[in-house]
């Protein structure tokens, strides 16, 4: 059985080598994960934790601008606030907590694998976790998943040592981690299924002892208190709108009819690995039954103390519980179980390999020597890992740490929530923050992020119904969102009235990619904003989707907007500069000091109909540049299919009195498609781009 030799391991030079290997892996992994950690905007649920941490720093508890307290993930919020108190409240400070927790999780995976199973299992568990696409995403976000995984796995480890193995000094840490886990997220309550595992494995006589019952009673009462408090006192952070305050309403709020959705989520994300885990579970339970009936070989531990059986039960029972628990079914809610899943995957393959070699191949082919059997078992084990492992792609890790706006995201823990690329809430908010006046009005689709980046939000624009983002509440002053307290606008008529009622004041509208989702912003609102008031567009974020519109500012909107202003380009080294004579009074500039090249692509959301077009670039370029140091702008369609390229030379085209040049190129769109703008700036290139404008060629459309 997989855990035949579990217990205090005997250390030798190979263990030293394994520790050094894991240590080097961890050090390199942390350095890599810290790269560009704060380069992209806060997004997803990061804004909620930012506001919670800021509330703690300002008031001592997570008070939101709306006046509500953010009880959800409260321990995690205090950890973020502690780090921000020392290093400042910013994206990189919040995200580094996840990096450190993930590093601790990888080390703990090695320790559990080594102590309970084998050195090989420990090293492989650490490696698979370190190169898992799921873990990369968790580690680079200011979300509670990485801390939850660490706390959850530590709780199971301490519980096994304290209650299954009867090591007294681990009992208190086990209960402590059981209490802390749901304070990171309520999903942490799943550790309580370690108690049924104890009952099944050790029986009623061991289960109904004072040490077990006291720990169980404390844990159950604490969890009940958390759930009662959520139902009656939470104003933000809950999953579903609460309409029935009765006992039946409470039960209906937390539980529903049974389903196997979360089993399906594991199978959908990791079909081959899930089948392997299922096979390992069957083998584990079958072996346990045989041993209970007296078939246990001499020297092997009884199922009552089997780590393999314990972790299998601790994986399966929470999944069955999810069958009744009401939540939005998304793969990211399996995060706390994923490390156990990986561990059970490795154990399943190892035991299947043992069965094939020792039970079938060895008798059939006369493999009698233990060393020869071990070699064949090892080859089969690593072969199965190579064939069946999913979601582990070391070659893609650089694409994650170097991610830019517009780059596709493929990990289903992100795409499962409807997000396929990183959103730029930051640059649009900072654009407004730099220009806002005290009497201006700010309307935003994502009020949380614009409260962070603009500094204030007066109105929340959202037409989605229940289940999209249930963030509204009725107050004495009318309907408002319950995060920042902004008044709610949910239809085009009210938006028109809000703007028309303030003829002398600038009105800013900060949109997000929700503008392009009809279940978030309906068609009437979209048409009013993007069609009727297209001339009010003054800024587009680096994701090509988030935008800023302004009313009652003729200077900013004079002449309308180009297809892509220079300051809208998604660049890392380009600096936005302001001055007269520039479209929108701004451009993007490279000073030629960078040693290496930069290449970036900016997506244009608008789709171009089939036909002929003329693209115009207004730019400044340093004279005398060689081909190797001359900037280029390429128009690309579909999946990076090149259309035309414009060389931004400083010699071949005449400049106007301010030094700006224009370059034109014509291209033909054979079918309707989106067009992207790829900017290539070699090292040493001096360049400024004012705008790129794409218009139908005269006489063609």
QUIPEWO-V104051 format. One record per residue. RES is the residue in three letters. SS is DSSP state (@ for helix, = for strand, . for the rest). OMEGA is omega as a letter, one per 40 degrees, with the letter a starting at -180 (* if undefined). Layout:
res=RES ss=SS omega=OMEGA
res=RES ss=SS omega=OMEGA
This chain:
res=UNK ss=. omega=a
res=UNK ss=. omega=a
res=UNK ss=. omega=a
res=UNK ss=. omega=a
res=UNK ss=. omega=a
res=UNK ss=. omega=a
res=UNK ss=. omega=i
res=UNK ss=. omega=a
res=UNK ss=. omega=i
res=UNK ss=. omega=a
res=UNK ss=. omega=i
res=UNK ss=. omega=a
res=UNK ss=@ omega=i
res=UNK ss=@ omega=i
res=UNK ss=@ omega=i
res=UNK ss=@ omega=i
res=UNK ss=@ omega=i
res=UNK ss=@ omega=i
res=UNK ss=@ omega=i
res=UNK ss=@ omega=i
res=UNK ss=@ omega=i
res=UNK ss=@ omega=i
res=UNK ss=@ omega=i
res=UNK ss=@ omega=i
res=UNK ss=@ omega=a
res=UNK ss=@ omega=a
res=UNK ss=@ omega=i
res=UNK ss=@ omega=a
res=UNK ss=@ omega=a
res=UNK ss=@ omega=i
res=UNK ss=@ omega=a
res=UNK ss=@ omega=a
res=UNK ss=@ omega=i
res=UNK ss=@ omega=a
res=UNK ss=. omega=i
res=UNK ss=. omega=a
res=UNK ss=. omega=a
res=UNK ss=. omega=a
res=UNK ss=. omega=a
res=UNK ss=. omega=a
res=UNK ss=. omega=i
res=UNK ss=. omega=i
res=UNK ss=. omega=a
res=UNK ss=. omega=a
res=UNK ss=. omega=a
res=UNK ss=@ omega=a
res=UNK ss=@ omega=i
res=UNK ss=@ omega=a
res=UNK ss=@ omega=i
res=UNK ss=@ omega=a
res=UNK ss=@ omega=i
res=UNK ss=@ omega=i
res=UNK ss=@ omega=i
res=UNK ss=@ omega=i
res=UNK ss=@ omega=i
res=UNK ss=@ omega=i
res=UNK ss=@ omega=a
res=UNK ss=@ omega=a
res=UNK ss=@ omega=a
res=UNK ss=. omega=i
res=UNK ss=. omega=a
res=UNK ss=. omega=i
res=UNK ss== omega=i
res=UNK ss=. omega=i
res=UNK ss=. omega=i
res=UNK ss=. omega=a
res=UNK ss=. omega=i
res=UNK ss=. omega=i
res=UNK ss== omega=i
res=UNK ss=. omega=a
res=UNK ss=. omega=a
res=UNK ss=. omega=i
res=UNK ss=. omega=a
res=UNK ss=@ omega=i
res=UNK ss=@ omega=i
res=UNK ss=@ omega=i
res=UNK ss=@ omega=i
res=UNK ss=@ omega=i
res=UNK ss=@ omega=i
res=UNK ss=@ omega=a
res=UNK ss=@ omega=i
res=UNK ss=@ omega=i
res=UNK ss=@ omega=a
res=UNK ss=@ omega=i
res=UNK ss=@ omega=a
res=UNK ss=@ omega=a
res=UNK ss=@ omega=i
res=UNK ss=. omega=a
res=UNK ss=. omega=i
res=UNK ss=. omega=a
res=UNK ss=@ omega=a
res=UNK ss=@ omega=i
res=UNK ss=@ omega=a
res=UNK ss=@ omega=a
res=UNK ss=@ omega=a
res=UNK ss=@ omega=i
res=UNK ss=@ omega=i
res=UNK ss=@ omega=i
res=UNK ss=@ omega=a
res=UNK ss=@ omega=i
res=UNK ss=@ omega=i
res=UNK ss=@ omega=i
res=UNK ss=@ omega=i
res=UNK ss=@ omega=i
res=UNK ss=@ omega=i
res=UNK ss=@ omega=i
res=UNK ss=@ omega=i
res=UNK ss=@ omega=i
res=UNK ss=@ omega=i
res=UNK ss=@ omega=a
res=UNK ss=@ omega=a
res=UNK ss=@ omega=i
res=UNK ss=@ omega=a
res=UNK ss=@ omega=a
res=UNK ss=@ omega=a
res=UNK ss=@ omega=a
res=UNK ss=. omega=i
res=UNK ss=. omega=i
res=UNK ss=@ omega=a
res=UNK ss=@ omega=i
res=UNK ss=@ omega=i
res=UNK ss=@ omega=a
res=UNK ss=@ omega=a
res=UNK ss=@ omega=i
res=UNK ss=@ omega=i
res=UNK ss=@ omega=a
res=UNK ss=@ omega=a
res=UNK ss=@ omega=i
res=UNK ss=@ omega=a
res=UNK ss=@ omega=a
res=UNK ss=. omega=i
res=UNK ss== omega=i
res=UNK ss=@ omega=i
res=UNK ss=@ omega=a
res=UNK ss=@ omega=i
res=UNK ss=@ omega=a
res=UNK ss=@ omega=i
res=UNK ss=@ omega=a
res=UNK ss=@ omega=a
res=UNK ss=. omega=i
res=UNK ss=. omega=i
res=UNK ss=. omega=i
res=UNK ss=. omega=a
res=UNK ss=. omega=a
res=UNK ss=@ omega=a
res=UNK ss=@ omega=i
res=UNK ss=@ omega=i
res=UNK ss=@ omega=i
res=UNK ss=@ omega=a
res=UNK ss=@ omega=a
res=UNK ss=@ omega=a
res=UNK ss=@ omega=a
res=UNK ss=@ omega=i
res=UNK ss=@ omega=i
res=UNK ss=@ omega=i
res=UNK ss=@ omega=i
res=UNK ss=@ omega=a
res=UNK ss=@ omega=i
res=UNK ss=@ omega=i
res=UNK ss=@ omega=a
res=UNK ss=@ omega=a
res=UNK ss=@ omega=a
res=UNK ss=@ omega=i
res=UNK ss=@ omega=a
res=UNK ss=. omega=i
res=UNK ss=. omega=i
res=UNK ss=. omega=a
res=UNK ss=@ omega=a
res=UNK ss=@ omega=a
res=UNK ss=@ omega=a
res=UNK ss=@ omega=a
res=UNK ss=@ omega=i
res=UNK ss=@ omega=i
res=UNK ss=@ omega=a
res=UNK ss=@ omega=i
res=UNK ss=@ omega=i
res=UNK ss=@ omega=i
res=UNK ss=@ omega=i
res=UNK ss=@ omega=a
res=UNK ss=@ omega=a
res=UNK ss=@ omega=a
res=UNK ss=@ omega=i
res=UNK ss=@ omega=i
res=UNK ss=@ omega=i
res=UNK ss=. omega=a
res=UNK ss=@ omega=i
res=UNK ss=@ omega=i
res=UNK ss=@ omega=i
res=UNK ss=@ omega=i
res=UNK ss=@ omega=i
res=UNK ss=@ omega=a
res=UNK ss=@ omega=i
res=UNK ss=@ omega=i
res=UNK ss=@ omega=i
res=UNK ss=@ omega=i
res=UNK ss=@ omega=i
res=UNK ss=@ omega=i
res=UNK ss=@ omega=i
res=UNK ss=@ omega=a
res=UNK ss=@ omega=a
res=UNK ss=@ omega=a
res=UNK ss=@ omega=i
res=UNK ss=@ omega=a
res=UNK ss=@ omega=a
res=UNK ss=@ omega=i
res=UNK ss=@ omega=a
res=UNK ss=@ omega=a
res=UNK ss=. omega=i
res=UNK ss=. omega=a
res=UNK ss=@ omega=a
res=UNK ss=@ omega=i
res=UNK ss=@ omega=a
res=UNK ss=@ omega=i
res=UNK ss=@ omega=i
res=UNK ss=@ omega=i
res=UNK ss=@ omega=a
res=UNK ss=@ omega=i
res=UNK ss=@ omega=a
res=UNK ss=@ omega=a
res=UNK ss=@ omega=a
res=UNK ss=@ omega=i
res=UNK ss=@ omega=i
res=UNK ss=@ omega=i
res=UNK ss=@ omega=i
res=UNK ss=@ omega=i
res=UNK ss=@ omega=a
res=UNK ss=@ omega=i
res=UNK ss=@ omega=i
res=UNK ss=@ omega=i
res=UNK ss=@ omega=a
res=UNK ss=@ omega=a
res=UNK ss=@ omega=a
res=UNK ss=@ omega=i
res=UNK ss=. omega=i
res=UNK ss=. omega=i
res=UNK ss=. omega=i
res=UNK ss=. omega=a
res=UNK ss=. omega=a
res=UNK ss=. omega=a
res=UNK ss=. omega=i
res=UNK ss=. omega=a
res=UNK ss=. omega=a
res=UNK ss=. omega=a
res=UNK ss=. omega=a
res=UNK ss=. omega=a
res=UNK ss=. omega=i
res=UNK ss=@ omega=i
res=UNK ss=@ omega=i
res=UNK ss=@ omega=i
res=UNK ss=@ omega=i
res=UNK ss=@ omega=i
res=UNK ss=@ omega=i
res=UNK ss=@ omega=a
res=UNK ss=@ omega=a
res=UNK ss== omega=i
res=UNK ss=. omega=i
res=UNK ss=. omega=a
res=UNK ss=. omega=i
res=UNK ss=. omega=a
res=UNK ss=. omega=a
res=UNK ss=@ omega=a
res=UNK ss=@ omega=i
res=UNK ss=@ omega=a
res=UNK ss=@ omega=i
res=UNK ss=@ omega=i
res=UNK ss=@ omega=a
res=UNK ss=@ omega=i
res=UNK ss=@ omega=a
res=UNK ss=@ omega=a
res=UNK ss=. omega=a
res=UNK ss=@ omega=a
res=UNK ss=@ omega=i
res=UNK ss=@ omega=i
res=UNK ss=@ omega=i
res=UNK ss=@ omega=i
res=UNK ss=@ omega=i
res=UNK ss=@ omega=i
res=UNK ss=@ omega=i
res=UNK ss=@ omega=i
res=UNK ss=@ omega=i
res=UNK ss=@ omega=i
res=UNK ss=@ omega=i
res=UNK ss=@ omega=a
res=UNK ss=@ omega=a
res=UNK ss=@ omega=i
res=UNK ss=@ omega=i
res=UNK ss=@ omega=i
res=UNK ss=@ omega=i
res=UNK ss=@ omega=i
res=UNK ss=@ omega=a
res=UNK ss=@ omega=i
res=UNK ss=@ omega=a
res=UNK ss=@ omega=i
res=UNK ss=@ omega=a
res=UNK ss=@ omega=a
res=UNK ss=. omega=i
res=UNK ss=. omega=i
res=UNK ss=. omega=i
res=UNK ss=. omega=i
res=UNK ss=. omega=a
res=UNK ss=. omega=i
res=UNK ss=. omega=i
res=UNK ss=@ omega=a
res=UNK ss=@ omega=a
res=UNK ss=@ omega=a
res=UNK ss=. omega=i
res=UNK ss=@ omega=i
res=UNK ss=@ omega=i
res=UNK ss=@ omega=a
res=UNK ss=@ omega=a
res=UNK ss=@ omega=i
res=UNK ss=@ omega=i
res=UNK ss=@ omega=a
res=UNK ss=@ omega=i
res=UNK ss=@ omega=a
res=UNK ss=@ omega=a
res=UNK ss=@ omega=i
res=UNK ss=@ omega=i
res=UNK ss=@ omega=i
res=UNK ss=@ omega=i
res=UNK ss=@ omega=i
res=UNK ss=@ omega=i
res=UNK ss=. omega=i
res=UNK ss=. omega=a
res=UNK ss== omega=a
res=UNK ss=. omega=i
res=UNK ss=. omega=i
res=UNK ss=. omega=a
res=UNK ss=. omega=i
res=UNK ss=. omega=a
res=UNK ss=@ omega=a
res=UNK ss=@ omega=i
res=UNK ss=@ omega=i
res=UNK ss=@ omega=a
res=UNK ss=@ omega=a
res=UNK ss=@ omega=a
res=UNK ss=@ omega=a
res=UNK ss=@ omega=i
res=UNK ss=@ omega=i
res=UNK ss=@ omega=i
res=UNK ss=@ omega=i
res=UNK ss=@ omega=i
res=UNK ss=@ omega=i
res=UNK ss=@ omega=i
res=UNK ss=@ omega=i
res=UNK ss=@ omega=i
res=UNK ss=@ omega=i
res=UNK ss=@ omega=a
res=UNK ss=@ omega=a
res=UNK ss=@ omega=a
res=UNK ss=@ omega=i
res=UNK ss=@ omega=i
res=UNK ss=@ omega=i
res=UNK ss=@ omega=a
res=UNK ss=@ omega=a
res=UNK ss=@ omega=a
res=UNK ss=@ omega=a
res=UNK ss=@ omega=a
res=UNK ss=@ omega=a
res=UNK ss=@ omega=a
res=UNK ss=@ omega=a
res=UNK ss=@ omega=i
res=UNK ss=@ omega=a
res=UNK ss=@ omega=a
res=UNK ss=@ omega=i
res=UNK ss=. omega=i
res=UNK ss=. omega=a
res=UNK ss=. omega=a
res=UNK ss=. omega=a
res=UNK ss=@ omega=a
res=UNK ss=@ omega=i
res=UNK ss=@ omega=i
res=UNK ss=@ omega=a
res=UNK ss=@ omega=i
res=UNK ss=@ omega=i
res=UNK ss=@ omega=i
res=UNK ss=@ omega=i
res=UNK ss=@ omega=i
res=UNK ss=@ omega=i
res=UNK ss=@ omega=i
res=UNK ss=@ omega=a
res=UNK ss=@ omega=i
res=UNK ss=@ omega=i
res=UNK ss=@ omega=i
res=UNK ss=@ omega=a
res=UNK ss=@ omega=a
res=UNK ss=@ omega=a
res=UNK ss=@ omega=a
res=UNK ss=. omega=i
res=UNK ss=. omega=i
res=UNK ss=. omega=i
res=UNK ss== omega=a
res=UNK ss=. omega=a
res=UNK ss=@ omega=a
res=UNK ss=@ omega=a
res=UNK ss=@ omega=a
res=UNK ss=@ omega=i
res=UNK ss=@ omega=i
res=UNK ss=@ omega=i
res=UNK ss=@ omega=a
res=UNK ss=@ omega=i
res=UNK ss=. omega=a
res=UNK ss=. omega=i
res=UNK ss=. omega=i
res=UNK ss=. omega=a
res=UNK ss=. omega=i
res=UNK ss=. omega=a
res=UNK ss=. omega=i
res=UNK ss=. omega=a
res=UNK ss=. omega=a
res=UNK ss=. omega=a
res=UNK ss=@ omega=i
res=UNK ss=@ omega=i
res=UNK ss=@ omega=a
res=UNK ss=@ omega=i
res=UNK ss=. omega=i
res=UNK ss=. omega=i
res=UNK ss=. omega=a
res=UNK ss=. omega=a
res=UNK ss=. omega=i
res=UNK ss=. omega=a
res=UNK ss=. omega=a
res=UNK ss=. omega=a
res=UNK ss=. omega=i
res=UNK ss=@ omega=a
res=UNK ss=@ omega=a
res=UNK ss=@ omega=i
res=UNK ss=@ omega=i
res=UNK ss=@ omega=a
res=UNK ss=@ omega=i
res=UNK ss=@ omega=i
res=UNK ss=@ omega=a
res=UNK ss=@ omega=a
res=UNK ss=@ omega=a
res=UNK ss=@ omega=a
res=UNK ss=. omega=i
res=UNK ss=. omega=a
res=UNK ss=. omega=a
res=UNK ss=. omega=i
res=UNK ss=. omega=i
res=UNK ss== omega=a
res=UNK ss== omega=i
res=UNK ss== omega=a
res=UNK ss== omega=i
res=UNK ss=. omega=i
res=UNK ss=. omega=a
res=UNK ss=@ omega=a
res=UNK ss=@ omega=a
res=UNK ss=@ omega=a
res=UNK ss=@ omega=i
res=UNK ss=@ omega=i
res=UNK ss=@ omega=a
res=UNK ss=@ omega=i
res=UNK ss=. omega=a
res=UNK ss=. omega=i
res=UNK ss=. omega=i
res=UNK ss=. omega=a
res=UNK ss=. omega=a
res=UNK ss== omega=i
res=UNK ss== omega=i
res=UNK ss== omega=a
res=UNK ss=. omega=i
res=UNK ss=. omega=i
res=UNK ss=. omega=a
res=UNK ss=. omega=a
res=UNK ss=. omega=a
res=UNK ss=. omega=i
res=UNK ss=. omega=i
res=UNK ss=. omega=a
res=UNK ss=. omega=a
res=UNK ss=. omega=a
res=UNK ss== omega=i
res=UNK ss== omega=i
res=UNK ss== omega=a
res=UNK ss== omega=i
res=UNK ss=. omega=i
res=UNK ss=. omega=a
res=UNK ss== omega=a
res=UNK ss== omega=i
res=UNK ss== omega=i
res=UNK ss== omega=a
res=UNK ss=. omega=i
res=UNK ss=. omega=a
res=UNK ss=. omega=i
res=UNK ss=. omega=i
res=UNK ss=. omega=i
res=UNK ss== omega=a
res=UNK ss== omega=i
res=UNK ss== omega=a
res=UNK ss=. omega=i
res=UNK ss=. omega=a
res=UNK ss=@ omega=a
res=UNK ss=@ omega=i
res=UNK ss=@ omega=i
res=UNK ss=@ omega=i
res=UNK ss=@ omega=a
res=UNK ss=@ omega=i
res=UNK ss=@ omega=a
res=UNK ss=@ omega=a
res=UNK ss=@ omega=a
res=UNK ss=. omega=a
res=UNK ss=. omega=a
res=UNK ss=. omega=a
res=UNK ss=. omega=a
res=UNK ss=. omega=i
res=UNK ss=. omega=i
res=UNK ss== omega=i
res=UNK ss== omega=i
res=UNK ss== omega=i
res=UNK ss== omega=a
res=UNK ss=. omega=i
res=UNK ss=. omega=i
res=UNK ss=@ omega=i
res=UNK ss=@ omega=i
res=UNK ss=@ omega=a
res=UNK ss=@ omega=i
res=UNK ss=. omega=a
res=UNK ss=. omega=i
res=UNK ss=. omega=i
res=UNK ss=. omega=i
res=UNK ss=. omega=a
res=UNK ss=. omega=a
res=UNK ss=@ omega=a
res=UNK ss=@ omega=i
res=UNK ss=@ omega=i
res=UNK ss=@ omega=a
res=UNK ss=@ omega=a
res=UNK ss=@ omega=a
res=UNK ss=@ omega=a
res=UNK ss=@ omega=a
res=UNK ss=@ omega=a
res=UNK ss=@ omega=a
res=UNK ss=. omega=i
res=UNK ss=@ omega=a
res=UNK ss=@ omega=i
res=UNK ss=@ omega=i
res=UNK ss== omega=a
res=UNK ss== omega=a
res=UNK ss== omega=i
res=UNK ss== omega=a
res=UNK ss=. omega=a
res=UNK ss=. omega=i
res=UNK ss=. omega=i
res=UNK ss=. omega=a
res=UNK ss=. omega=i
res=UNK ss=. omega=a
res=UNK ss== omega=i
res=UNK ss== omega=i
res=UNK ss== omega=i
res=UNK ss== omega=i
res=UNK ss== omega=i
res=UNK ss=. omega=i
res=UNK ss=. omega=a
res=UNK ss=@ omega=a
res=UNK ss=@ omega=a
res=UNK ss=@ omega=a
res=UNK ss=@ omega=a
res=UNK ss=. omega=i
res=UNK ss=. omega=i
res=UNK ss=. omega=a
res=UNK ss=. omega=i
res=UNK ss=. omega=i
res=UNK ss=. omega=i
res=UNK ss== omega=i
res=UNK ss== omega=a
res=UNK ss=@ omega=a
res=UNK ss=@ omega=i
res=UNK ss=@ omega=a
res=UNK ss=. omega=a
res=UNK ss=. omega=a
res=UNK ss=. omega=i
res=UNK ss=. omega=a
res=UNK ss=. omega=i
res=UNK ss=. omega=a
res=UNK ss== omega=i
res=UNK ss== omega=i
res=UNK ss== omega=a
res=UNK ss== omega=i
res=UNK ss=. omega=i
res=UNK ss=. omega=i
res=UNK ss=. omega=i
res=UNK ss=. omega=i
res=UNK ss=@ omega=a
res=UNK ss=@ omega=i
res=UNK ss=@ omega=i
res=UNK ss== omega=i
res=UNK ss== omega=i
res=UNK ss== omega=a
res=UNK ss== omega=i
res=UNK ss== omega=a
res=UNK ss== omega=i
res=UNK ss=. omega=a
res=UNK ss=. omega=a
res=UNK ss=. omega=a
res=UNK ss=. omega=a
res=UNK ss=. omega=i
res=UNK ss=. omega=i
res=UNK ss== omega=i
res=UNK ss== omega=a
res=UNK ss== omega=i
res=UNK ss== omega=i
res=UNK ss== omega=a
res=UNK ss== omega=i
res=UNK ss== omega=a
res=UNK ss== omega=a
res=UNK ss== omega=i
res=UNK ss== omega=a
res=UNK ss== omega=i
res=UNK ss=. omega=i
res=UNK ss=. omega=i
res=UNK ss== omega=a
res=UNK ss== omega=a
res=UNK ss== omega=i
res=UNK ss== omega=i
res=UNK ss== omega=a
res=UNK ss== omega=i
res=UNK ss== omega=i
res=UNK ss== omega=a
res=UNK ss== omega=i
res=UNK ss== omega=i
res=UNK ss== omega=a
res=UNK ss=. omega=a
res=UNK ss=. omega=i
res=UNK ss=. omega=i
res=UNK ss=. omega=i
res=UNK ss=. omega=i
res=UNK ss=@ omega=a
res=UNK ss=@ omega=a
res=UNK ss=@ omega=i
res=UNK ss=. omega=i
res=UNK ss== omega=a
res=UNK ss== omega=i
res=UNK ss== omega=i
res=UNK ss== omega=i
res=UNK ss== omega=a
res=UNK ss== omega=a
res=UNK ss== omega=i
res=UNK ss=. omega=a
res=UNK ss=. omega=i
res=UNK ss=. omega=i
res=UNK ss== omega=a
res=UNK ss== omega=i
res=UNK ss== omega=i
res=UNK ss== omega=i
res=UNK ss== omega=i
res=UNK ss== omega=i
res=UNK ss== omega=a
res=UNK ss== omega=a
res=UNK ss=. omega=i
res=UNK ss=. omega=a
res=UNK ss=. omega=a
res=UNK ss=. omega=a
res=UNK ss=. omega=a
res=UNK ss=. omega=a
res=UNK ss=. omega=i
res=UNK ss=. omega=a
res=UNK ss=. omega=i
res=UNK ss=. omega=i
res=UNK ss=. omega=a
res=UNK ss=. omega=i
res=UNK ss== omega=i
res=UNK ss== omega=i
res=UNK ss== omega=a
res=UNK ss== omega=i
res=UNK ss== omega=i
res=UNK ss== omega=i
res=UNK ss== omega=a
res=UNK ss== omega=i
res=UNK ss== omega=a
res=UNK ss=. omega=i
res=UNK ss=. omega=i
res=UNK ss=. omega=a
res=UNK ss== omega=i
res=UNK ss== omega=i
res=UNK ss== omega=i
res=UNK ss== omega=a
res=UNK ss== omega=a
res=UNK ss== omega=a
res=UNK ss== omega=i
res=UNK ss== omega=a
res=UNK ss== omega=i
res=UNK ss=. omega=i
res=UNK ss=. omega=a
res=UNK ss=. omega=a
res=UNK ss=. omega=i
res=UNK ss== omega=a
res=UNK ss== omega=i
res=UNK ss== omega=i
res=UNK ss== omega=i
res=UNK ss== omega=i
res=UNK ss== omega=i
res=UNK ss== omega=a
res=UNK ss== omega=a
res=UNK ss== omega=a
res=UNK ss== omega=i
res=UNK ss== omega=i
res=UNK ss=. omega=a
res=UNK ss=. omega=i
res=UNK ss=. omega=a
res=UNK ss=. omega=a
res=UNK ss=. omega=*
